Amino acid sequence: MSASGTVQQAVDGQPGATAPVPDAGVVLTDSAPGIADRAANVVAQTGATGAFSLSLAPSTWNILVVPPAPSPPIRPQSPSPLASALAIVLPAPSQLAQVRGAVTVSTPLAGARVAAVDASGQPLSVAAISDAGGAFNLQLSPGPPQYYLHIGPDPQATASDPAVPAFPLQGPFSDTAPSIGDLGALPDPATLTGMVVDVRQHPVAGARVLALSLDPTGWAISRQTSSDASGFFSLTLRAGQYAV
């Protein structure tokens, strides 16, 4: 069967008014797959008018809408059976839950990536990066739903930026002011340097170097870089033991 529809967002201060949501992902997942761990996904992208179309087999489908950042993923109620014409209206910006908190490791931790996920690890928000005071702000669907916080390194950080560990999942939470608590002091920053050479002791340029922390701390640091033209590499880590 084929299905088409639109993704609109309610407009603040204008009851009944909506605006198209372009560049939103519309993901349909089969809720009754023939093989339990092999649910089919069908993905479409909205155009400038918020319209989309897709082809799918007859079944019961769950809908996930992924608007452009910073809006969170939204799971609108799926019609049963799925209609061939879908009119999806996302909540107005003022209706979204604003989740605010701070990441501390005895002192505020800047540069940590914070994202809300559900119990299965599926994202419920767009990730945010904690500021100099450790503060972060996430947008979640109205409520908000019960969520966990995944706190870890910024994937855009460079090898010379301060190392941020990946912490155990925090939660669950169900309010907009999660009490994370102090995650414990981190070791002092440290720099690992070295040379990559071949069996003839010639420098190897462009070799990928990965360092993974081995200390039983409850969190983990994993960083990588590449050797330069002379085989030299440098990684900003934290004091401890690493496998390289």
Backbone bond lengths (Angstrom), bond angles and torsions (degrees), N, CA, C in turn:
res aa  C-N    CA-C-N  psi(-1)  N-CA   C-N-CA  omega(-1)  CA-C   N-CA-C  phi
1 M - - - 1.456 - - 1.515 109.57 -
2 S 1.309 116.50 160.88 1.456 121.33 176.36 1.518 108.49 -115.98
3 A 1.314 115.20 149.85 1.459 121.06 178.57 1.513 108.40 -138.34
4 S 1.300 115.62 147.61 1.455 121.21 176.56 1.518 107.74 -141.08
5 G 1.304 115.71 166.74 1.453 118.02 -179.92 1.504 111.64 177.43
6 T 1.312 114.84 -169.03 1.457 121.62 179.72 1.518 109.43 -135.82
7 V 1.316 114.91 151.71 1.461 121.62 172.04 1.521 107.12 -115.72
8 Q 1.320 115.44 117.87 1.456 122.62 179.29 1.525 108.43 -121.60
9 Q 1.322 116.03 161.08 1.464 120.66 175.14 1.514 109.12 -125.07
10 A 1.335 115.53 135.04 1.461 120.03 176.84 1.526 109.60 -60.90
11 V 1.324 115.97 144.98 1.460 122.04 -177.07 1.522 109.41 -99.95
12 D 1.321 116.61 128.69 1.463 120.83 178.70 1.528 110.76 -61.23
13 G 1.326 115.74 136.30 1.453 121.10 174.78 1.513 115.16 76.49
14 Q 1.337 117.82 2.09 1.465 121.16 179.44 1.524 108.66 -130.69
15 P 1.328 117.95 84.67 1.466 121.08 -177.18 1.526 112.22 -53.48
16 G 1.321 115.59 129.00 1.456 121.39 178.50 1.510 114.65 85.08
17 A 1.335 118.01 -12.46 1.466 121.00 -178.65 1.527 110.12 -85.19
18 T 1.333 116.02 144.34 1.458 121.66 177.31 1.524 109.45 -134.73
19 A 1.324 115.29 160.54 1.466 122.01 176.78 1.519 108.10 -131.06
20 P 1.345 118.03 142.93 1.468 119.92 -179.54 1.526 111.57 -64.86
21 V 1.328 115.03 150.29 1.465 121.65 177.84 1.526 107.75 -114.73
22 P 1.334 118.12 96.84 1.469 119.60 177.87 1.527 111.41 -78.15
23 D 1.334 115.45 160.21 1.472 122.73 175.15 1.523 113.18 60.09
24 A 1.328 116.88 28.42 1.467 120.59 174.89 1.525 108.98 -93.18
25 G 1.311 116.36 140.93 1.454 120.50 173.89 1.520 110.32 -85.80
26 V 1.321 116.49 135.38 1.467 121.98 176.07 1.526 106.57 -117.23
27 V 1.330 116.18 114.24 1.464 121.62 -174.82 1.524 108.91 -115.76
28 L 1.317 116.30 121.85 1.459 121.84 176.09 1.524 108.60 -108.33
29 T 1.327 116.07 128.01 1.461 122.01 -179.04 1.522 109.09 -118.82
30 D 1.316 116.08 130.06 1.459 121.74 179.59 1.528 109.13 -65.93
31 S 1.332 116.92 118.89 1.463 120.57 -178.57 1.522 112.70 -86.81
32 A 1.325 117.49 -6.15 1.469 120.75 178.95 1.525 109.43 -135.30
33 P 1.353 117.43 62.43 1.468 119.69 -177.38 1.522 111.66 -70.19
34 G 1.328 115.32 154.17 1.456 119.79 177.37 1.511 112.15 -64.79
35 I 1.346 116.63 -34.19 1.465 122.60 175.51 1.520 106.83 -115.21
36 A 1.323 116.82 123.52 1.465 121.70 -167.26 1.521 113.88 -54.95
37 D 1.335 118.03 -40.39 1.461 120.07 -175.19 1.525 112.73 -97.71
38 R 1.331 117.14 17.99 1.461 120.28 -179.23 1.528 110.67 -131.39
39 A 1.319 115.27 55.10 1.461 120.12 179.72 1.523 109.85 -70.04
40 A 1.327 115.96 133.25 1.462 120.91 179.96 1.519 110.36 -77.41
41 N 1.330 115.82 143.52 1.460 122.58 174.15 1.519 109.44 -117.60
42 V 1.318 116.45 138.89 1.458 122.25 173.68 1.525 106.58 -124.06
43 V 1.336 116.38 128.86 1.461 120.93 -172.65 1.521 110.19 -122.16
44 A 1.327 115.86 137.76 1.462 122.06 174.62 1.523 108.34 -135.64
45 Q 1.332 115.71 161.78 1.463 122.23 178.88 1.520 108.60 -123.75
46 T 1.327 116.21 135.59 1.461 118.86 179.44 1.525 110.51 -77.64
47 G 1.330 115.00 148.60 1.455 121.31 176.48 1.517 111.29 -90.69
48 A 1.325 115.51 -165.57 1.464 121.10 -175.66 1.519 112.49 -61.66
49 T 1.332 117.64 -27.96 1.465 121.24 -179.50 1.523 112.49 -94.26
50 G 1.336 116.93 4.36 1.457 120.65 -177.94 1.511 113.79 83.53
51 A 1.350 117.37 4.83 1.466 120.81 -176.97 1.523 111.12 -85.33
52 F 1.341 115.57 151.41 1.458 122.11 175.99 1.520 108.78 -148.95
53 S 1.329 115.93 162.21 1.459 121.60 174.66 1.514 108.35 -148.69
54 L 1.336 115.94 153.30 1.460 120.98 -179.75 1.520 109.78 -159.43
55 S 1.328 114.81 163.75 1.463 121.85 177.04 1.517 108.57 -117.79
56 L 1.333 116.70 138.39 1.449 120.42 -177.37 1.522 109.95 -155.08
57 A 1.321 115.18 159.39 1.456 121.22 -179.79 1.527 109.85 -81.01
58 P 1.330 117.73 152.94 1.469 119.84 176.30 1.529 110.63 -59.66
59 S 1.305 117.14 125.62 1.460 122.69 179.40 1.521 107.91 -174.61
60 T 1.318 115.88 -171.56 1.462 121.70 173.35 1.520 107.50 -103.86
61 W 1.329 116.46 122.63 1.456 121.01 -171.68 1.525 110.71 -119.24
62 N 1.333 115.34 138.95 1.458 121.50 170.97 1.523 108.75 -95.79
63 I 1.327 116.59 143.55 1.460 121.32 -175.45 1.523 109.99 -110.48
64 L 1.326 115.57 135.00 1.458 122.76 172.28 1.519 107.63 -128.63
65 V 1.331 116.48 128.29 1.460 121.32 176.61 1.526 108.01 -110.58
66 V 1.328 115.85 127.27 1.467 121.47 -179.60 1.524 107.81 -114.31
67 P 1.338 117.79 93.74 1.466 120.15 -179.82 1.527 110.49 -72.88
68 P 1.327 117.39 167.31 1.468 119.48 174.28 1.527 110.61 -60.46
69 A 1.331 116.34 150.40 1.464 121.55 177.87 1.534 109.49 -60.17
70 P 1.344 116.91 148.20 1.467 127.88 8.48 1.527 114.22 -94.97
71 S 1.333 118.34 9.97 1.463 119.79 -178.84 1.526 110.45 -63.76
72 P 1.334 117.86 143.87 1.464 120.68 -177.10 1.520 111.94 -82.29
73 P 1.329 117.60 162.38 1.469 120.30 171.04 1.526 109.90 -61.32
74 I 1.313 116.46 141.70 1.464 122.10 -178.78 1.524 108.48 -125.41
75 R 1.330 115.88 136.23 1.463 121.22 175.62 1.528 108.64 -109.68
76 P 1.330 117.64 90.83 1.463 118.96 177.51 1.518 110.25 -69.10
77 Q 1.317 115.61 157.24 1.460 119.49 178.74 1.520 109.23 -64.69
78 S 1.333 116.04 127.92 1.460 120.80 -177.90 1.519 110.10 -85.80
79 P 1.332 118.27 131.59 1.464 119.44 175.00 1.522 110.54 -67.63
80 S 1.301 117.95 150.07 1.464 121.88 -179.80 1.527 109.54 -131.24
81 P 1.335 120.13 112.85 1.463 124.54 -1.57 1.524 111.78 -73.29
82 L 1.335 116.32 164.56 1.455 121.20 -178.13 1.521 110.52 -61.13
83 A 1.323 116.40 127.21 1.460 120.90 -179.46 1.522 109.94 -74.94
84 S 1.334 115.75 156.17 1.461 119.93 179.34 1.519 111.47 -79.24
85 A 1.331 117.50 -15.17 1.464 121.96 176.78 1.524 107.84 -127.51
86 L 1.317 116.30 118.16 1.458 121.62 -175.03 1.521 110.11 -112.94
87 A 1.307 116.55 129.45 1.463 121.91 174.99 1.525 106.77 -116.43
88 I 1.325 116.00 99.98 1.464 121.66 -175.59 1.524 108.65 -100.03
89 V 1.320 116.14 124.82 1.464 121.25 178.77 1.525 108.31 -117.06
90 L 1.319 116.03 118.61 1.459 121.81 179.07 1.527 109.70 -84.58
91 P 1.325 117.68 153.10 1.470 119.89 179.12 1.523 111.58 -64.50
92 A 1.323 115.89 152.19 1.461 121.30 177.37 1.526 109.99 -64.35
93 P 1.331 117.76 154.28 1.471 120.04 -179.58 1.521 113.79 -52.00
94 S 1.338 117.59 -37.79 1.464 119.90 -178.09 1.521 112.51 -69.55
95 Q 1.333 117.79 -16.95 1.462 121.15 179.99 1.523 112.63 -86.22
96 L 1.322 117.02 -13.49 1.459 120.00 -179.87 1.526 110.25 -71.24
97 A 1.320 116.03 146.07 1.459 121.08 178.07 1.525 109.20 -78.50
98 Q 1.324 116.67 127.89 1.463 122.52 177.77 1.526 108.15 -98.84
99 V 1.317 116.09 105.51 1.463 121.67 -177.75 1.524 108.43 -95.67
100 R 1.320 115.90 119.68 1.469 121.13 -177.61 1.520 109.75 -123.29
101 G 1.315 115.43 138.32 1.454 120.57 178.86 1.510 110.22 -160.73
102 A 1.323 115.94 -169.92 1.462 121.16 -179.89 1.523 109.15 -145.94
103 V 1.327 114.95 146.97 1.463 122.20 178.12 1.526 107.74 -106.00
104 T 1.328 116.22 121.91 1.461 120.27 179.41 1.524 110.17 -127.56
105 V 1.316 114.91 141.87 1.470 122.82 175.75 1.529 106.47 -130.26
106 S 1.339 115.09 63.08 1.469 125.06 -167.14 1.522 110.01 75.57
107 T 1.321 116.85 -39.10 1.460 123.04 172.16 1.527 107.57 -126.51
108 P 1.340 118.05 162.58 1.473 119.20 179.19 1.525 111.48 -58.38
109 L 1.331 116.07 140.64 1.465 121.31 -179.83 1.522 109.12 -107.28
110 A 1.314 116.23 112.73 1.462 121.91 177.05 1.520 109.88 -90.61
111 G 1.333 115.82 153.20 1.458 120.57 173.92 1.506 115.18 80.66
112 A 1.347 118.17 13.41 1.464 120.61 177.64 1.523 109.63 -88.55
113 R 1.304 115.87 139.16 1.466 121.12 175.13 1.524 108.32 -86.46
114 V 1.328 116.51 125.08 1.466 121.74 -178.13 1.523 108.12 -122.53
115 A 1.322 116.69 129.28 1.462 121.31 178.84 1.520 109.08 -141.58
116 A 1.331 116.05 146.79 1.461 121.65 175.90 1.525 108.90 -92.32
117 V 1.329 116.24 135.74 1.462 122.05 178.80 1.523 108.25 -135.05
118 D 1.339 115.99 162.31 1.459 119.27 175.38 1.524 109.63 -89.70
119 A 1.337 116.87 -175.00 1.463 120.81 -174.78 1.522 112.53 -63.11
120 S 1.335 117.21 -23.43 1.463 120.44 179.66 1.521 112.42 -93.95
121 G 1.348 116.76 1.85 1.456 120.66 178.86 1.510 114.82 90.02
122 Q 1.346 117.56 4.60 1.461 120.16 179.07 1.526 110.05 -76.68
123 P 1.337 118.04 138.67 1.467 120.18 -175.55 1.524 112.88 -66.55
124 L 1.323 115.00 139.12 1.460 122.40 175.32 1.522 111.52 -114.92
125 S 1.331 116.66 -4.03 1.462 120.54 -178.85 1.513 109.21 -150.94
126 V 1.318 115.21 165.95 1.456 121.40 165.50 1.525 106.81 -79.63
127 A 1.312 117.50 140.37 1.462 120.81 -178.10 1.522 110.99 -68.61
128 A 1.334 115.23 150.68 1.462 122.61 174.75 1.523 108.48 -124.05
129 I 1.326 116.23 158.01 1.462 122.27 177.57 1.524 108.19 -109.14
130 S 1.328 116.49 127.36 1.464 119.94 -178.59 1.524 110.55 -65.15
131 D 1.341 115.53 143.32 1.459 120.47 -177.46 1.527 110.77 -87.16
132 A 1.329 116.20 -170.14 1.463 120.51 -176.05 1.521 112.29 -60.90
133 G 1.332 117.53 -25.49 1.456 121.41 177.63 1.513 113.12 -93.13
134 G 1.351 117.05 8.35 1.457 121.41 -178.89 1.514 113.95 80.35
135 A 1.349 117.77 0.54 1.462 121.14 -174.03 1.522 111.73 -79.60
136 F 1.336 115.01 150.15 1.459 121.54 175.96 1.520 109.08 -143.85
137 N 1.323 115.87 159.70 1.463 122.47 178.43 1.520 108.29 -138.62
138 L 1.327 117.12 124.68 1.458 122.89 179.16 1.523 109.71 -120.07
139 Q 1.324 116.00 146.13 1.459 121.21 172.28 1.524 108.73 -103.54
140 L 1.340 115.94 128.31 1.458 122.05 176.75 1.521 109.08 -122.91
141 S 1.313 116.17 165.92 1.455 120.14 176.80 1.526 109.28 -63.34
142 P 1.332 118.17 158.41 1.469 120.68 -175.45 1.518 111.91 -53.34
143 G 1.311 114.87 142.52 1.464 121.37 -179.87 1.518 111.52 139.60
144 P 1.327 119.79 -76.75 1.468 126.51 -9.71 1.526 110.86 -78.06
145 P 1.353 118.27 170.06 1.463 119.89 172.74 1.526 109.87 -70.66
146 Q 1.317 117.02 164.93 1.466 119.31 175.27 1.531 108.72 -60.41
147 Y 1.324 116.14 138.25 1.462 119.74 -175.63 1.520 110.60 -147.47
148 Y 1.319 114.13 163.53 1.460 123.42 172.90 1.527 107.42 -119.42
149 L 1.324 116.27 159.40 1.458 120.39 177.94 1.522 109.93 -112.05
150 H 1.317 114.13 125.48 1.463 121.20 174.83 1.525 107.06 -99.28
151 I 1.326 116.75 117.33 1.465 122.60 -176.88 1.519 108.54 -117.40
152 G 1.325 116.19 124.64 1.453 119.68 -177.50 1.511 111.47 -163.68
153 P 1.324 116.97 -164.82 1.465 120.96 -176.28 1.521 112.16 -76.03
154 D 1.311 115.14 152.55 1.458 121.93 173.91 1.529 108.27 -74.81
155 P 1.337 118.96 120.78 1.469 119.57 -179.22 1.520 113.25 -63.88
156 Q 1.343 117.16 -16.34 1.463 120.38 178.72 1.528 112.33 -90.16
157 A 1.333 117.60 -2.72 1.463 120.34 -179.81 1.525 110.07 -66.82
158 T 1.314 115.98 148.65 1.459 121.22 178.08 1.523 110.09 -92.28
159 A 1.321 116.02 168.82 1.465 121.05 -178.69 1.520 112.27 -65.04
160 S 1.342 117.56 -16.96 1.462 120.28 -179.62 1.526 112.89 -97.30
161 D 1.341 118.02 -7.02 1.465 120.72 177.24 1.524 109.87 -73.14
162 P 1.348 118.02 154.38 1.468 119.72 176.92 1.524 111.31 -54.76
163 A 1.327 116.64 136.89 1.463 121.51 -176.29 1.523 110.72 -76.12
164 V 1.327 115.90 128.76 1.464 122.66 176.02 1.526 107.70 -112.13
165 P 1.336 118.56 125.41 1.463 119.96 -179.53 1.525 112.30 -74.44
166 A 1.319 115.42 165.99 1.461 122.18 167.14 1.523 106.82 -92.00
167 F 1.334 116.64 118.20 1.460 121.91 -176.32 1.529 110.65 -94.00
168 P 1.330 117.24 159.39 1.469 119.46 172.89 1.526 110.46 -59.31
169 L 1.311 116.28 153.40 1.454 121.97 179.84 1.525 109.78 -58.92
170 Q 1.336 116.53 135.24 1.461 122.31 -179.02 1.530 109.60 -104.73
171 G 1.334 116.98 138.38 1.456 119.88 177.76 1.513 111.60 129.55
172 P 1.343 116.26 -168.83 1.467 126.53 10.59 1.524 113.04 -82.46
173 F 1.343 114.46 159.23 1.454 122.89 176.73 1.527 108.58 -126.63
174 S 1.315 115.48 157.36 1.463 119.51 177.59 1.524 111.97 -141.44
175 D 1.353 116.73 13.09 1.457 119.25 178.19 1.523 109.43 -125.35
176 T 1.318 116.62 -178.52 1.465 120.75 -175.91 1.525 113.06 -95.16
177 A 1.337 117.38 2.81 1.463 120.76 178.28 1.527 108.39 -131.22
178 P 1.335 117.60 72.35 1.467 120.30 -175.52 1.522 112.14 -64.56
179 S 1.325 115.35 135.44 1.461 121.03 177.52 1.528 108.03 -94.18
180 I 1.322 115.73 94.14 1.463 120.37 -175.64 1.522 111.08 -76.60
181 G 1.323 116.41 -36.92 1.453 119.57 -175.41 1.518 110.85 82.95
182 D 1.320 115.31 167.15 1.458 120.51 179.82 1.524 109.32 -74.64
183 L 1.329 116.98 129.27 1.464 121.70 -177.29 1.523 112.75 -86.08
184 G 1.330 116.83 1.47 1.460 120.22 176.78 1.515 112.36 95.37
185 A 1.322 115.27 149.22 1.463 120.54 -177.51 1.524 111.06 -64.85
186 L 1.326 115.52 143.33 1.462 121.67 176.57 1.526 109.72 -98.38
187 P 1.327 117.69 151.61 1.469 119.68 174.16 1.527 110.63 -60.93
188 D 1.311 115.42 160.31 1.458 120.39 179.18 1.530 110.84 -63.86
189 P 1.333 116.87 150.60 1.466 119.19 174.47 1.525 111.29 -58.20
190 A 1.312 115.84 146.81 1.463 121.91 178.60 1.521 108.22 -146.37
191 T 1.316 116.42 154.70 1.463 121.39 -178.56 1.521 109.79 -116.98
192 L 1.315 115.53 130.45 1.462 121.90 175.63 1.522 108.11 -105.54
193 T 1.320 116.85 123.38 1.459 121.19 177.88 1.520 109.27 -125.68
194 G 1.315 116.22 158.57 1.453 119.72 178.93 1.513 112.05 -177.56
195 M 1.313 115.31 -176.41 1.457 122.62 179.08 1.524 108.55 -127.12
196 V 1.318 115.77 142.30 1.461 121.36 173.58 1.526 107.17 -106.97
197 V 1.338 115.73 120.98 1.467 120.51 -179.35 1.522 109.00 -130.56
198 D 1.326 115.97 158.99 1.459 120.03 176.89 1.523 109.67 -90.91
199 V 1.327 117.20 -173.15 1.466 120.95 -175.72 1.522 111.94 -64.34
200 R 1.338 117.17 -18.76 1.462 120.69 178.32 1.521 111.56 -96.54
201 Q 1.333 115.76 9.66 1.461 122.65 -179.69 1.524 112.87 67.22
202 H 1.338 116.10 23.66 1.455 120.29 174.34 1.529 109.02 -88.36
203 P 1.331 118.07 140.73 1.469 119.69 -179.43 1.528 111.64 -63.39
204 V 1.322 115.08 144.03 1.465 121.93 178.22 1.523 107.90 -111.47
205 A 1.322 116.16 114.09 1.466 120.89 179.36 1.524 110.38 -87.25
206 G 1.318 116.12 146.52 1.463 121.09 174.44 1.512 114.91 74.89
207 A 1.326 117.78 14.21 1.469 120.11 177.71 1.526 109.48 -76.30
208 R 1.318 116.94 136.45 1.461 120.04 177.82 1.519 109.54 -81.91
209 V 1.321 116.15 130.39 1.463 122.40 -179.14 1.524 107.71 -118.47
210 L 1.322 116.73 122.99 1.463 122.71 -178.38 1.521 108.92 -119.06
211 A 1.327 116.37 131.44 1.466 121.82 175.95 1.521 108.77 -117.76
212 L 1.335 116.95 129.49 1.460 122.94 -179.57 1.521 108.79 -125.68
213 S 1.336 116.55 125.69 1.462 120.51 -177.83 1.522 111.26 -65.63
214 L 1.342 115.70 145.49 1.460 122.19 -178.60 1.521 112.70 -115.21
215 D 1.320 118.38 -8.05 1.461 120.86 -177.33 1.528 110.60 -68.24
216 P 1.347 118.34 136.42 1.478 121.33 -179.94 1.525 111.18 -78.92
217 T 1.323 116.39 73.59 1.462 121.12 -172.77 1.521 113.69 -103.68
218 G 1.329 117.97 -12.92 1.457 120.17 -173.79 1.509 112.61 93.72
219 W 1.333 117.48 -12.65 1.458 121.74 173.12 1.525 108.27 -129.48
220 A 1.310 116.78 168.92 1.464 120.33 -176.62 1.519 110.36 -137.91
221 I 1.329 115.54 144.65 1.461 121.85 173.37 1.521 107.96 -116.04
222 S 1.313 115.74 129.30 1.460 121.97 176.33 1.520 107.40 -135.08
223 R 1.326 116.81 120.69 1.465 120.66 -179.91 1.516 109.25 -137.97
224 Q 1.316 115.29 152.21 1.453 118.97 178.75 1.515 110.73 -141.08
225 T 1.317 114.78 157.49 1.453 122.28 176.81 1.522 107.35 -153.21
226 S 1.319 116.54 -177.00 1.466 121.69 177.60 1.518 109.21 -125.89
227 S 1.312 115.73 146.66 1.466 120.04 178.32 1.522 109.97 -72.11
228 D 1.339 115.91 149.79 1.461 120.18 -179.92 1.532 110.47 -86.09
229 A 1.310 115.94 -169.14 1.468 120.59 -175.38 1.521 112.56 -60.95
230 S 1.334 116.96 -26.21 1.467 120.26 -179.92 1.526 112.19 -95.68
231 G 1.351 117.26 6.55 1.459 120.99 -179.28 1.511 113.95 85.43
232 F 1.334 117.56 -0.22 1.465 121.65 -176.36 1.525 110.61 -79.61
233 F 1.346 116.24 144.96 1.460 120.89 173.39 1.521 109.65 -140.38
234 S 1.324 115.65 157.50 1.459 121.95 178.68 1.523 108.78 -146.46
235 L 1.329 116.65 133.58 1.460 122.82 178.58 1.523 109.54 -130.78
236 T 1.325 116.65 131.34 1.458 121.02 173.17 1.523 108.23 -87.45
237 L 1.333 116.53 117.88 1.464 122.43 -177.30 1.527 108.84 -125.42
238 R 1.316 115.99 -153.35 1.457 122.65 170.04 1.521 107.53 -132.79
239 A 1.323 115.92 152.18 1.460 120.29 -174.86 1.525 110.56 -53.42
240 G 1.332 116.68 134.89 1.457 120.90 -179.53 1.513 111.39 156.70
241 Q 1.326 115.67 -169.45 1.459 121.87 179.61 1.527 109.60 -102.12
242 Y 1.335 115.36 140.56 1.458 121.06 -176.61 1.522 110.59 -137.67
243 A 1.316 115.02 147.10 1.460 121.54 166.29 1.517 106.64 -94.31
244 V 1.345 116.93 130.61 1.465 121.64 -176.67 1.518 108.61 -119.68
